[in-house]
Amino acid sequence: MRRFQPSLSERPWGLRDLRPFIDRHGLATPVGEAWYQYPGLPLVKWIFTADVLSVQVHPGDAYAMAHHNSPGKTEAWYVVAAEPGASLGLGLRKELTREEARAAALDGSIENLLKWIPVQAGDTVFIPAGTIHAIGPGLVLAEIQQDSDLTYRLYDYGRGRELHLDHGLAVADLRPWNGEIRREGPVLAECGYFRLEQHPGDSNVKVGPYDQPAWVMFPAGSGSIHGLPWRQGDVWLIEAGESAHVSTSGAAFLTGLIPVKH
């Protein structure tokens, strides 16, 4: 097992100070995402928002493979920290036609057609491919997703970045959102691509062994993993067949892995 180092991605809506999760501050350009990638595993990230993200949608596997020779992107978010009033835009409030959705994307009214839901630390939401969504400011999220970076922007608040209306509207689910916010574990999200688990803060929690490698993410606190120190914001990799004993200062932690296929 080992502590993993992230790849930092600049984003106009990100932060210039990533502490306490990552010891980087005074950044010349804002960073919105810290990526952790390993062959065969879901991609996991920390997401930091100082401003609202674009209104966007991701394709499923069939469309992504046909148009980009890539897997699609289904994901889940765990809310690590939320300022008062922070919210997520999750799907639509009412059903739209493709023509109505295109017009709303072009004039910006699609932002107000999203279902904006206030969230707090500990909330989890599952985002299937095809769900129109956005992330508001004042949030730190732990994300687990298919290892793909396919994003179709429908509206971007005049930031000047490319929009992808044809692709986005071809894959978007334009019905009202019928998902839910999950606040209890131990399994917070599960699909054919990944499983996100929550473990209670305790003096000695055993993780693994699993048939595949797995991520261990520490959103808060400090402690040790198999006798080695960890701190808030760390992401560790445990190899297939390994088990790890995790001690924490009372804070819950997460594991992300490929689900077992029966």
Residue pairs with C-beta under 8 A, 6 or more apart in sequence:
1 225
1 226
1 236
1 237
1 238
1 239
1 242
1 244
2 236
2 237
3 228
3 230
3 234
3 235
3 236
4 36
4 38
4 215
4 235
4 236
4 237
6 22
6 34
6 35
6 36
6 46
6 235
7 34
7 35
7 36
7 37
8 18
8 22
8 24
8 31
8 33
8 34
8 35
9 31
9 32
9 33
9 34
9 35
10 29
10 30
10 31
10 32
11 30
11 31
11 32
11 33
11 53
12 30
12 32
12 51
12 159
13 30
13 32
13 49
13 50
13 51
13 52
13 53
13 137
14 30
14 31
14 32
14 33
14 48
14 49
14 50
15 27
15 30
15 31
15 32
15 48
15 49
15 50
16 25
16 26
16 27
16 28
16 29
16 30
16 31
17 24
17 25
17 26
17 27
18 24
18 25
18 27
18 31
18 34
18 48
19 25
20 231
20 232
20 233
21 34
21 46
21 48
21 80
21 140
21 232
21 233
22 34
22 46
22 233
24 31
30 50
31 48
32 47
32 48
32 49
32 53
33 45
33 46
33 47
33 48
34 45
34 46
34 48
35 43
35 44
35 45
36 43
36 44
36 45
36 215
36 235
37 43
37 147
38 213
38 215
38 237
40 212
40 213
40 258
41 147
41 212
41 213
41 214
41 215
41 256
41 257
41 258
42 144
42 145
42 146
42 147
42 193
42 194
42 215
42 256
42 257
42 258
43 143
43 144
43 145
43 146
43 147
43 148
44 142
44 143
44 144
44 145
44 215
44 217
44 235
44 256
45 141
45 142
45 143
45 145
46 80
46 140
46 141
46 142
46 143
46 233
47 77
47 135
47 139
47 140
47 141
47 142
47 143
48 139
48 140
49 135
49 136
49 137
49 138
49 139
49 140
49 141
50 137
50 138
51 137
52 134
52 135
52 136
52 137
52 157
53 134
53 135
53 136
54 134
54 151
54 153
54 154
54 155
54 156
54 157
54 159
54 161
55 89
55 105
55 110
55 111
55 114
55 132
55 133
55 134
55 153
55 154
55 155
55 156
56 132
56 133
56 134
56 151
56 152
56 153
56 154
56 168
57 130
57 131
57 132
57 133
57 151
57 152
57 154
57 168
57 171
57 172
58 72
58 73
58 74
58 75
58 127
58 129
58 130
58 131
58 148
58 150
58 151
58 152
58 171
59 67
59 68
59 72
59 73
59 129
59 130
59 150
59 152
59 167
59 171
60 72
60 74
60 129
60 130
60 171
61 71
61 72
61 129
62 72
63 72
63 170
63 171
64 70
64 71
64 72
64 73
64 148
64 150
65 71
65 72
67 167
68 150
70 148
70 150
71 146
71 147
71 148
72 129
72 146
72 148
72 150
73 129
73 145
73 146
73 148
73 149
73 150
73 151
74 127
74 128
74 129
74 145
74 146
74 191
74 193
75 127
75 143
75 144
75 145
75 146
76 124
76 125
76 126
76 127
76 143
76 144
76 145
76 188
76 189
76 194
76 196
77 88
77 124
77 125
77 127
77 135
77 141
77 142
77 143
78 122
78 123
78 124
78 141
78 142
78 143
78 144
78 188
78 196
78 198
78 219
78 254
79 119
79 120
79 121
79 122
79 123
79 124
79 139
79 140
79 141
80 121
80 140
80 141
80 142
80 219
80 220
81 121
81 139
81 140
82 119
82 120
82 121
82 123
82 138
82 139
82 140
83 137
83 138
83 139
84 138
85 118
85 138
86 118
86 119
86 136
86 137
86 138
86 139
87 116
87 117
87 118
87 119
87 136
88 116
88 117
88 119
88 125
88 133
88 134
88 135
88 136
88 139
89 111
89 114
89 115
89 116
89 117
89 132
89 133
89 134
89 135
89 136
90 114
90 115
90 116
90 117
90 125
90 127
90 131
90 133
90 177
90 179
91 114
91 115
91 131
91 132
91 133
91 173
91 175
91 176
91 177
91 178
91 179
92 113
92 114
92 115
92 132
92 174
92 175
92 176
92 177
93 113
93 114
93 115
93 176
93 177
94 113
94 176
95 174
95 175
95 176
96 104
96 113
96 174
97 174
98 169
98 174
101 110
101 154
101 169
101 172
101 174
102 165
102 169
103 109
104 110
104 113
105 154
105 155
105 163
105 165
105 168
105 169
106 165
108 155
108 157
110 132
110 154
110 155
111 134
111 155
111 157
114 132
114 133
114 134
115 176
115 177
116 136
117 181
119 125
119 139
119 181
122 183
122 252
123 181
123 182
123 183
124 181
124 182
124 183
124 188
124 189
124 196
125 179
125 180
125 181
125 182
126 179
126 182
126 189
126 191
127 133
127 179
128 173
128 191
129 171
130 171
130 172
130 173
131 173
131 177
131 179
132 154
132 172
132 173
132 174
135 141
140 219
142 217
142 219
142 254
144 189
144 194
144 196
144 215
144 256
145 193
145 194
146 193
146 194
151 164
152 164
152 165
152 167
152 168
152 171
153 161
153 162
153 163
153 164
153 168
154 163
154 164
154 165
154 168
154 169
154 172
155 163
156 163
182 188
182 189
185 197
185 198
185 199
185 252
186 197
186 198
186 199
187 195
187 196
187 197
187 198
188 196
188 197
188 198
188 254
189 195
189 196
190 196
190 259
191 259
192 259
192 261
193 258
193 259
194 256
194 257
194 258
194 259
195 256
195 257
195 258
195 259
196 254
196 255
196 256
197 254
197 255
197 256
197 257
198 252
198 253
198 254
199 205
199 207
199 246
199 252
199 253
199 254
199 255
200 252
201 221
201 248
201 249
201 250
201 251
201 252
201 253
202 247
202 248
203 247
203 248
204 245
204 246
204 247
205 245
205 246
205 247
205 248
206 243
206 244
206 245
206 246
207 214
207 216
207 238
207 243
207 244
207 245
207 246
207 255
208 214
208 238
208 241
208 242
208 243
208 244
209 240
209 241
209 242
209 243
210 238
210 240
210 241
210 257
211 240
211 241
211 260
212 240
212 257
212 258
213 237
213 238
213 239
213 240
213 257
214 237
214 238
214 255
214 256
214 257
215 235
215 236
215 237
215 254
215 255
215 256
215 257
216 225
216 235
216 236
216 237
216 238
216 244
216 246
216 253
216 254
216 255
217 234
217 235
217 253
217 254
217 255
217 256
218 230
218 231
218 232
218 233
218 234
218 235
218 236
218 248
218 251
218 253
218 254
219 232
219 233
219 251
219 252
219 253
219 254
220 232
220 251
220 252
221 232
221 248
221 249
221 250
221 251
221 253
222 229
222 230
222 231
222 232
222 248
222 249
223 229
223 230
223 246
223 247
223 248
223 249
224 230
224 246
224 247
225 236
225 244
225 245
225 246
225 247
226 244
226 245
226 246
227 245
230 236
230 246
232 251
236 244
238 244
246 253
